[in-house]
Each structure stands twice: as structure tokens, then as C-alpha cells.
Amino acid sequence: MTQFLVLYRADPAAMAAMPEPTAEQTEQMTTAWGEWAAKAGSAIVDFGNPTKPASAGADASIGGYSILQADDLATLQSILDGHPHTAMGGQIEVLEITPIPGM
């Protein structure tokens, strides 16, 4: 099983311009993420968390991450179909995690 680092990206200026979500919108987002997590099931190694830049030059478009596992990229893409982040207008970047030989 291959592990993948999934980065959730969004335009920082667009995100800053968005108003704070209402309680109803927050509940809808939480529900959407929960439904996606249920669909992804055992593919989720680490659900992840939101992120924010901490060092000079850090990419502010990365707003969070997950670590997922799948047999291959095609299978992972099917798991990511309908993901709530893309439904909200964000982009998802996928990186394969490659083990260090001998570790």
C-alpha cells in the first residue's frame, strides 16, 4: 500500500477576503468532511489538520494536509472525487511518500 501526502491549497487572498462562516455553514462543512472521511475509510492514515505558514518563504496557499493510503494514484484519485475541499473551490495536491531504504 502506497502512502500519499495530500495538501489542501487555496488562494490566500481569496481566503482572507471570505467572511467568517455562519454556524450553519460551519456545520455543513463539518458534515461534508465527515461524509468524505466515512467514504475514505481505511484509506485515511492521518486525517490531518489545518496549517499556517511558520517560516519565512513558507507557501501560504497550503491550508492543511492529510496522509492517505491506496494501492495506486488512480485509486487515490477515486477516493478524492467529490472531496469537500475542491467542492469549496480549493485545489488538492498529491505527493507520494517514498520510504527511505533501510529505515
N, C-alpha and C positions, 0 to 999 in steps of 0.2 A: 504494500500500500504506500503510495506516494503522499507526502505532506506538502501543503501549499500555504504560503503566506498570502492572505487576501488583504489588500489595502483599500480602504474606502476613501475616495478622493472627491472633493468638491471645490469649486471656485471660492477662495477665501473672501473676496469682495462680495460675492453674491450671498454667501452665508452671513456675513456681517450685516448686510442690508435687510435680511429677513427679520420680521418681527418675532418676538418670543411666542412660541406656540401656546395656544389655549390649553386648558386642562383636557378638553375633548380631543384636540389634535394630538396631545401627548399620549393619551390613552389609545388613540388609533395607531400611532407609530409603535407603541409598545406591543399592541396586539399583532400588528403586521410582522414585527421582528419575532415574536413568539411563534406565530404560524410558520414563518420561514424556518425557524430553529426546529420545530417539530418535523417539518418536511426533510430537513437536512439530517436529522437524527444522529446516527453514529459517525457521520462524516465530520462532525464538529469535534476537534481535538481541544481547542481553546476558543470559546465564544468570542473572547477579546474584550476590548474596551475602547472608549473614545481616546484620542490622543491630542496633544497640542505641542507645538514646537518648543523645544527646550534649549537648543544650542543655536549659535549663530549660523545662518545659512540653512537651517532645517526647513524642509518643504512644508509650508503652511497648508497646502492643499490636502495633505493626508490628515483625515479626521478620525481614523480608527483602524482597527485591524481585527482579523480572525485567523485562526490556523485551522485548516480543514484537511481532510484526507480523502483520497479517491484512488481508484485503480489507474486513472489517467486523466489528462486535461479535459477530454471530451466528457467524461463522466462528471468531473467537477463543474464544467460549464452547465450541464443539465441541473445540477444542484443549485447553481446560482441563478438559473432562469427565474424571473419574477421576484428577484431579491428586492426587499423594501428600499435599500439604498438607491438602486437605479430607478425604482419607481418614483423616488423623491427628486430625481434629476441628477444624482451623483454618478460617478464613474467607479468601476471596480477594476483594480489592477491585481493580477495574479503572478506570484513568483513561486517557482518550485524550490522547496527546501532540499538541498542536496547534502547528504551525510558526509562528514569528514572521514575518509578512510582510516581505519584503525581506532576510531573513537567510539 
